[in-house]
Amino acid sequence: MADWVDRLLARSQVAPRTIAQYAAGLRYWDAWHRLRFGSPLALAKDPSNAVGSEALNAFIEDHLAIAVDGRLQMRMPPSIFNGLREAGFNARIDCVTPSTSDWRLQVVQQAHRLLGLQFDRKLIRERKREIYAVWEAERAALGVPVALPMSATNTVNVLLGTCGNDRAGIMDAALIVLLCRLTPHQVAQLRFTELLPGTVMEDDEEIDAVTFTIRNPINDFQTFQPNILLTGTEAALIKAWGALREDESKGDDWFFVRKPRRNVASALDYLWIGRRIRQLAKQAGLADASGRTTCSPQWLRKAHERQWREQSNLVTTAHAARIGTHSVTRIVRQYLNRDSTRPLQ
């Protein structure tokens, strides 16, 4: 008889290889949960139950990195670590990478979606950047030179981990998020009234949202999608800075300004923004042994655009049609421009 993992994944419409990866991830979760709590994972029960916040937090805590005796280890108790290894998991690995933990969290989230169960996605969003930030901090404690070949998402998470809760930190976080979509010049020219805060529904959950339109696109990517929608954590970070700006605004409409002095606020410029991001990158350990870093505002935007292209349906369409991604982008843009002339129904 098929076990609970096979029965659950039988509902999925993904490729066999992906199902095998999901199955391995869920069996890891079940093995970890039995060692941690002495009981099967809630999803393994009949009927299945949602994995609670306590278990999610415990999973993240157990898999956070810590530097011990010159090497990285996971923070889980030795009994759990040894039990997982005896079960065939984490062989020859003292500490899993953040991307591995991220993947396993995605697996359990997908299982909840297949079963129609509620999942604490907000908790995962809030703690995800901590996973990467702790990893980099502990590597830095070991003196490991960090010149990260990381994805845009992971790099942004590490940068956000350096941002404090004071005015400067709140502004830094909002800057980082927007620089993934805009150039420093565009960010410096943003007006307070251009960013529209609100909420959207996602998986029957109301989450933060912020929308704005790129006024003067600088490349095909921005031209193709000038209307930007930020949701979840990204939107919350923008809103936090917007609320602070609203409190201190003296009639100026710039979204980003330096700390007011003598009731006069000065807008940021692209040179200041570039220096600030490079400074934050060094603080986050995104630099080589000499202190140089390739992480700049331009890198953030281009890496985000490249990652979006690689993961988007456009690329899938292009590959299936055996044509270039730029061709698909041009065709869709022409269609949208044609369609935009029609009246709304």
Residue pairs with C-beta under 8 A, 6 or more apart in sequence:
2 10
4 43
4 44
4 46
4 48
5 23
5 26
5 27
5 30
6 23
8 26
8 43
8 48
8 111
8 114
8 115
9 19
9 22
9 23
9 26
9 114
11 114
12 18
12 19
12 22
12 110
12 114
14 22
21 107
22 107
22 110
22 111
25 103
25 104
25 107
25 108
26 41
26 43
26 107
26 108
26 111
28 84
28 89
28 104
29 41
29 43
29 51
29 59
29 104
29 107
29 108
30 40
30 41
30 43
30 44
31 83
31 84
31 87
31 89
32 59
32 62
32 80
32 84
33 39
33 40
33 41
33 42
33 55
34 40
34 41
35 79
35 80
35 83
35 84
36 55
36 58
36 59
36 62
36 76
36 80
37 55
37 58
41 51
41 55
42 48
42 49
42 50
42 51
42 52
42 55
43 49
43 50
43 51
43 108
43 111
43 112
43 115
43 117
48 115
48 117
49 117
50 112
50 117
50 118
50 119
51 108
51 112
51 119
52 120
53 120
53 123
56 105
56 120
56 123
56 124
57 123
57 127
59 104
59 105
60 101
60 105
60 127
60 130
60 131
61 75
62 74
62 75
62 76
62 77
62 80
63 74
63 75
63 76
63 96
63 101
63 131
64 74
64 75
64 130
64 131
64 134
64 135
65 72
65 73
65 74
65 75
65 95
65 134
65 135
65 138
65 139
66 72
66 73
66 74
66 75
66 138
67 73
67 138
67 139
67 141
67 142
70 142
71 94
71 95
71 142
72 94
72 95
72 135
72 138
72 139
72 142
73 94
73 95
74 81
74 94
74 95
74 96
81 90
84 90
85 91
90 96
97 135
98 131
98 132
98 135
98 154
99 154
101 131
102 128
102 131
105 124
105 128
108 119
109 119
109 121
109 124
112 118
112 119
113 119
113 203
121 203
121 205
122 205
122 207
122 232
125 232
125 233
126 233
128 157
129 156
129 157
129 158
129 160
129 161
129 233
130 161
131 157
132 154
132 157
132 158
132 161
133 157
133 158
133 160
133 161
133 162
133 284
134 161
136 146
136 148
136 158
136 161
136 284
136 285
136 286
137 161
137 285
139 146
139 285
140 146
140 285
145 288
145 289
146 285
146 286
146 287
146 288
147 286
147 287
147 288
147 293
147 294
148 154
148 155
148 158
148 286
150 158
151 303
151 307
152 180
152 300
152 303
152 304
152 306
152 307
153 307
155 286
155 295
155 300
155 303
156 176
156 177
156 180
156 300
156 304
158 284
158 285
158 286
159 176
159 277
159 280
159 281
159 284
159 286
159 295
160 173
160 176
160 237
161 284
162 172
162 280
162 283
162 284
163 169
163 170
163 172
163 173
163 176
163 280
164 172
167 244
167 259
168 259
170 237
170 240
170 241
170 244
171 241
171 244
171 256
172 276
172 280
173 237
173 240
173 241
174 237
174 238
174 240
174 241
174 242
174 256
175 187
175 256
175 273
175 276
175 277
176 277
176 280
176 300
177 230
177 234
177 237
177 238
178 187
178 190
178 238
179 187
179 273
179 277
179 297
179 300
179 301
180 300
180 301
180 304
181 214
181 222
181 228
181 301
181 304
182 190
182 214
182 301
183 218
183 270
183 297
183 298
183 301
184 270
184 271
184 273
184 274
184 297
185 270
186 214
186 215
186 216
186 218
187 256
187 268
187 270
187 273
187 297
188 256
188 267
188 268
188 269
188 270
188 273
189 215
190 212
190 254
190 255
190 256
191 253
191 254
191 255
192 242
192 245
192 246
192 249
192 253
192 254
192 255
193 253
194 212
194 213
194 215
194 255
195 210
195 211
195 212
195 238
195 242
195 255
196 210
196 211
196 212
197 208
197 209
197 210
197 235
197 238
197 239
197 242
198 209
198 210
198 211
199 206
199 207
199 208
199 209
200 206
200 207
200 209
200 229
200 231
201 207
202 231
202 232
207 231
207 232
207 235
208 231
208 232
208 235
208 236
208 239
209 229
209 230
209 231
209 235
210 229
210 230
210 234
210 235
210 238
210 239
210 242
211 227
211 228
211 229
211 230
212 227
212 228
213 226
213 227
213 228
214 222
214 226
214 227
214 228
217 223
217 226
220 326
220 329
220 330
220 333
221 305
221 308
221 309
221 329
223 333
224 329
224 332
224 333
230 238
241 255
242 255
245 255
245 257
248 260
248 265
250 260
250 263
250 265
252 265
252 267
254 265
254 267
254 268
256 267
256 268
257 265
257 266
257 267
257 268
258 265
258 266
258 267
258 268
258 272
259 265
270 297
273 297
274 296
274 297
277 295
277 296
277 297
277 300
278 293
278 295
278 296
281 287
281 293
281 295
281 296
282 291
282 293
286 293
286 295
287 293
287 295
309 315
309 325
314 325
314 328
314 329
314 332
315 325
317 328
318 324
318 325
318 327
318 328
321 328
